Amino acid sequence: MKTLICVFAILSAFPASAFAQYVGVMKGTIHGAIVTYKNSTEVRVTSGYGETNKSYWEISSYVDVDLSAVLPSGPDYVYIYIDDSASVYPAPTIIGSTDEPVWADEKQGWYRTTTGNEGDRCIGAVWSPSGSATILEFTSYEDAAYIVKDAETGIAHLIDGGNPDGSLQSISAADYTPVNAVGAYSLVSNSDSGDYVIVGVCSADNTVQCLVTSGHSAQVHIKGWLQFEKNGNRDLVWFGEDNDNNAANFRIYGYKLNR
């Protein structure tokens, strides 16, 4: 009995950040804590736990976060952060900011770099479309994937009525995906009323990884995920037959984050 009391006393002397190491929560850990849509100015962060700047945090139920003070008139992303200096761990304070995070090897996570906020870890990102200062409605998933619900507009139309010329043409998705995105949920389409039609979009880093569709005298389209390298440039290339003039389209509807 005396041994148990002594062990308990020793463990009680450790701060929460140290105890996190004993329960297996190591550098870079994050589980759950998914950012979900609540309304046009608020998000809800689900239950979960993780490590931020050597401190353990835990969300036992959920946390609502009001972003109305930081939402831009767009188009831009608002990044959701664990506010390190304002948190009383293990209870985190969660905020939003248009500051982009940067990958930190030594911390194994995405962190702010603005002076005084270097300990804030990014756990999510939401899109504010042009001229709205609102959050575009979305659904989110356990692998930190987000897909918006606006099928007509999406996040961005990067090609509208594009003219394929038989070669690879460049597209940059950097302005329309979060800086920590490792994938974009995309649609590519084309049409030709009297001939064979083909259209595709690929990763600029590896053109084996593509969304490609084709048909004859038809309108064709395909949706799916295009992957990015972590901390990469998020560049893409697209192609189509030279005779499929002015009918190609490419839209982004979602993104997947590395946290």
ABEGO torsion letter per residue (X at the ends): XAAAAAAAAAAAABBAAAAAAAAGBBBGBBBEGBBBBABAABBBBBBEBBBBGGBBBBBABBBBBBAAAABBAOBBBBBBBBBAAABBOABBBBBBBABBBBBBAAAGBBBBABBGAAABBBABBBBBBBGAGBBBBBBBBAAGBBBBABAAAEABBABBGBBBAGBBBBBBAAAABBAABABBBBBBBBBBAABBBBBBBBBAABAABBBBBBBBGBBBBBBEBBBBBBGBAGBBBBBBBAABBGABBBBBABBBBBX
